[in-house]
Amino acid sequence: MPGKEMATMTAEAVSAFLTANPKVLSDYLVANQFFCKEWFLKHGTKEIFDLWLQNRSNNDDILNSSRPGLVRSETDLADKYTSHHTALLASSKFQELIHNRGTQTSSRNKKFKLQELEEKELMLELIRDVASELDINVICHKILMNVSLLTNSDRGSLFLAEGSKERRYLVAKLFDVTTNSTIEDTILPESRSISIPFGVGIAGHVALTKETVNIMNAYQDPRFNQEVDKKTGYTTHSILCLPICSYEGEVIGVAQIINKQKGTHEFTEHDVKIFQNYLTFCGIGLQNAQLFDMSVREYKRNQLLLQLAKGIFEEQTDLEKLIMKIMQQAIGLLKCQRCYVYLLDDNITGKDVSFKKAFELLESNTSELIRPSYECLKNSHHALIARHVAVTEEVLNLSHLENHPVFKLETDDKEKTRSVLCMPIYDNATKIIGVTQLINKRYSEVFSEQDCNIFEAFAIFCGLGIHNTQMYENKAKMMAKQSVALEVLSYHATAPEYETEKLAKQPVPDSNEFQLCTFKFSDFQLSEDQTCLGAIRMFMDCDLLSTFQVPYEVLCRWILSVRKNYRPVIYHNWRHAFNVTQTMFAMMQVGKMHDLFSDLEVFGLLVACLCHDLDHRGTNNAFQTKTDSPLSTLYGTSTMEHHHFDHCIMIINSEGNNIFQSLSPDEYRNVIKILEHAILSTDLALYFKKKNDFVVMVESGEREFASEDRKELLRGMMMTACDVSAIAKPWEVQKQVAELVASEFFEQGDLEKNVLHEQPIAMMDREKKDDLPKMQVGFIDAICMPVYKWQEKQAMLNSLLGFLSNHKEL
């Protein structure tokens, strides 16, 4: 094509021309390899590179090239590309091996291509062949295949070193590899694995001494086992066996080749030298593959442990299901025939250890959990080992137990016990709660150090899971007990049906007959039944039954149940609650406080007054704290007031006592909130905290109490005023109530002296009863006078001033 025409061609025309004439493009790239190399580095993808490598490994032209410069250029290109994509390739390979998808990259036909290379080129090519391989099975196969090519041997085997420093042994990784065999043909499954202790046989001798063994006539060497040839029909003439060492010089394997194929079957010194040189490089590659294999195994184990942890914390409701899940994971990962979990009896301490229960799972049936009998737990050899571990808290890894001096185990009905791995199980407080045990490592005589490390992680997870599940079960039992206790308490706390029917049939007198609408009210002349009728009348006069559709029978039952749940203490009893409720009723009706509150608030305040001292024990909050009572542990602050509120809710929730049953959800939430705040406000400690806020609000001229915060503060002050209202009654009533209060205080003081061995405060000290009038005057000045003055209850204030005058005279 003329240059002028070429210059005027468009990109589309060039593309069309090259597509129609591919040979022109191919010739240009061959003649301009630098351009090809640069383009490949900039624009080549991993897929193109992989295809190029695969094609190159089977390309006769590259293997037989007489142009080493070209081969070197291509090798440089591959090295640069590999360096550029190291992370990507490593990640891809890692994922391949994790999912067991490593493939053999060597080919049977390659033998004939490699044989045409010179010895040095062949050595370099074979080193490259194993240098980048990370799959341990593939690299072992390549080593044997390549050694056979280098030494012209008939077949070979490769053993890898395993075990601890004290007990090293060889495991046959690949056996009888020929140049025509595949990995699948020669790799030994675990069930047929061959273990050779260091120092035993030819391979064991080489592993122990690191010597090179070149045997000219195998049948004349006493270390050679002729039984293998007898079984296979193969005749072994010569053996060349060398150690494979890491870069630190430690034996990591042994390679063995058999029968030189040419001449006298004997391996020459030249063969030994080539073998040694090649294995030097192979040791590095094999060590890298082993490290990579360890990381893959560790990755898989971590995934399983994470899965185990997830399963443990998902299953916390059933102990047996949890233990079964743990044992299934242990058998699957650690490949053993049997697994036990023993749980210690909590009631037995010291060296006299016994198990309250045990669980057994067999590899042959992992879907069925076996529960050993009491006789088995007491007499079996496995339980004996478990008890020893429970006492000493040491980890036992036992093998060859038929000759063990302490734990000699005989053959049982299931299988011979070859190995046992046993360790303690701890809870989160490092207290031993059980023992876990593995029996018979599959295809091995002993559990490895790696097995011990994994099993230790299992034991930790097992301990946490068992502890959490036991805690859950204990909590469930406690909740069940609490539910039963509440059911029993509710039954006995609820008024009998005949009492309810009797009260419901009685006529309810007018409030004037009971003098309910006065601050001079006294309950001394009323019977118990009359106080209940008086309580009904207060709810009726506030029109609460019709407004909130409270069934009359439910109200009667509830009032009787509340009365029943007051203890017969001297002062803080049902009559005190009735008097407090009457004062609140008088405030609403006579003091016109009803105008400031909604009907729901009035309903809540009357209920709060009647329930504000439920189940009072005749002792105050300080006494509960001093005696470290369950109530003080449960509530902490405002101990008795919180208990009164909870008791109130318990009665309302009891069958047939829900006076709030017709309220809407919003009304119910609001009235419970009013109820709780009102009852807690009777704690004088809270009164002193809020007193100043109330003083500021009243002195600022507040009379509407429009906001919810101000109404709540007012309700709290009203509860305090009602709670201490007995002090503002006529002198005759005041005096009797004061004597009741003093008697109850003195009883608490006696308890503090006799039980706690402490000196009570003066108000509760019986020996200081002569100072009582003076102390009561102080109580009135500090609490009663301010609360009535600020609430402008003139009638109560006048009574209080009269009471003060009388006490000052005393």
NORSUL-V418660 format. One record per backbone hydrogen bond with DSSP energy under -0.5 kcal/mol. NH is the residue of the N-H (numbers start at 1). CO is the residue of the C=O. If there is no record, write none. Layout:
nh: (NH:NH)
co: (CO:CO)
//
This chain:
nh: (6:7:8:9:9:14:15:16:17:18:19:20:21:24:25:26:27:28:29:30:31:32:36:37:38:39:40:41:42:43:44:49:50:51:52:53:54:55:56:57:58:58:59:60:63:64:65:68:70:71:72:73:74:75:76:77:78:79:80:81:82:83:84:85:86:89:90:91:92:93:94:95:96:97:98:99:100:101:105:111:112:113:114:115:116:117:122:123:124:125:126:127:128:129:130:130:131:132:133:136:139:140:141:142:143:144:145:146:147:148:149:150:151:152:153:154:154:155:156:157:158:159:160:161:162:164:169:170:171:172:173:173:174:175:177:181:186:186:187:188:192:193:195:196:198:199:200:202:204:205:206:207:208:209:210:213:213:214:215:215:216:218:220:221:222:224:226:228:230:231:232:233:236:237:239:240:241:242:244:245:246:249:252:253:254:255:256:257:258:259:260:261:265:272:273:274:275:276:277:278:279:280:281:282:283:284:285:286:287:288:289:290:291:292:293:294:295:296:297:298:299:300:301:302:303:304:305:306:307:308:309:310:311:312:313:314:315:316:322:323:324:325:326:327:328:329:330:331:332:333:334:335:336:337:337:338:339:340:341:342:343:344:345:346:348:352:353:356:357:359:360:361:362:363:365:368:369:370:370:372:377:378:379:380:384:385:386:387:388:389:390:391:392:393:396:398:400:401:403:404:408:409:409:412:418:420:421:422:423:425:427:430:433:434:435:436:437:438:439:440:442:444:452:453:454:455:456:457:458:459:460:461:462:463:464:465:466:467:468:469:470:471:472:473:474:475:476:477:478:479:480:481:482:483:484:485:486:487:488:489:490:491:492:493:494:500:501:502:503:504:505:506:506:509:513:514:515:516:518:521:526:531:532:533:534:535:536:537:538:539:540:541:542:543:544:545:547:548:550:551:555:556:557:558:559:560:561:562:563:564:565:566:569:573:577:578:579:580:581:582:583:584:585:586:587:588:589:590:591:593:594:595:596:597:597:602:603:604:605:606:607:608:609:610:611:612:614:615:616:624:625:626:627:628:629:633:634:635:636:637:642:643:644:645:646:647:648:649:650:651:652:653:654:654:657:659:661:663:668:669:670:671:672:673:674:675:676:677:678:679:680:681:682:683:684:686:687:688:689:690:691:692:694:695:696:697:698:699:700:701:702:711:712:713:714:715:716:717:718:719:720:721:722:723:724:725:727:728:729:733:734:735:736:737:738:739:740:741:742:743:744:745:746:747:748:749:750:751:752:753:754:755:756:758:760:764:765:766:768:769:771:772:775:776:777:778:779:780:781:782:783:784:785:787:788:789:790:791:792:792:793:794:797:798:799:800:801:802:803:804:805:806:807:808:809:810)
co: (2:3:4:5:6:10:11:12:13:14:15:16:17:21:21:22:23:24:25:26:27:28:32:33:34:35:36:37:38:39:40:45:46:47:48:49:50:51:52:53:54:55:56:58:59:60:62:66:67:67:68:69:70:71:72:73:74:75:76:77:78:79:80:81:83:85:86:87:88:89:90:91:92:93:94:95:97:96:103:108:109:109:110:111:113:114:118:119:120:121:122:123:124:125:126:127:127:128:130:134:135:136:137:138:139:140:141:142:143:144:145:146:147:148:148:258:259:258:177:256:174:254:171:252:169:167:162:196:160:194:158:171:158:186:156:178:182:183:183:173:189:190:193:170:168:204:197:223:200:201:202:203:204:205:206:211:241:212:213:239:214:237:217:218:220:221:224:225:226:227:228:229:234:235:215:257:213:255:253:243:250:246:244:244:159:242:157:240:155:238:265:152:262:268:269:270:271:272:273:274:275:276:277:278:279:280:281:282:283:284:285:286:287:288:289:290:291:292:293:294:295:296:297:298:299:300:301:302:303:304:305:306:307:308:309:310:311:314:318:319:320:321:322:323:324:325:326:327:328:329:330:331:331:439:440:439:361:437:359:435:357:433:354:344:345:349:351:343:343:341:370:339:365:337:362:365:367:360:368:370:373:374:375:376:380:381:382:383:384:385:386:387:388:389:422:420:418:418:400:401:406:401:407:415:416:398:438:396:436:434:431:427:425:425:342:423:340:421:338:419:335:441:448:449:450:451:452:453:454:455:456:457:458:459:460:461:462:463:464:465:466:467:468:469:470:471:472:473:474:475:476:477:478:479:480:481:482:483:484:485:486:487:488:489:490:496:497:498:499:500:501:502:503:507:510:510:511:511:515:518:523:527:528:529:530:531:532:533:534:535:536:537:538:540:539:539:543:544:545:549:551:552:553:554:555:556:557:558:559:560:561:563:567:571:573:574:575:576:577:578:579:580:581:582:583:584:585:586:586:587:588:592:593:593:594:598:599:600:601:602:603:604:605:606:607:608:611:565:613:620:621:622:623:625:624:629:630:631:632:635:638:639:640:641:642:643:644:645:646:647:648:649:650:651:654:657:658:660:664:665:666:667:668:669:670:671:672:673:674:675:676:677:679:680:682:683:683:684:685:686:687:688:690:691:692:693:694:695:696:698:697:707:708:709:710:711:712:713:714:715:716:717:718:719:720:722:724:725:726:730:730:731:732:733:734:735:736:737:738:739:740:741:742:743:744:745:746:747:748:749:750:751:751:752:758:761:762:764:765:766:768:769:771:772:773:774:775:776:777:778:779:779:780:783:784:785:786:787:788:789:788:792:793:794:795:796:797:798:799:800:801:802:803:804:805:806)
//
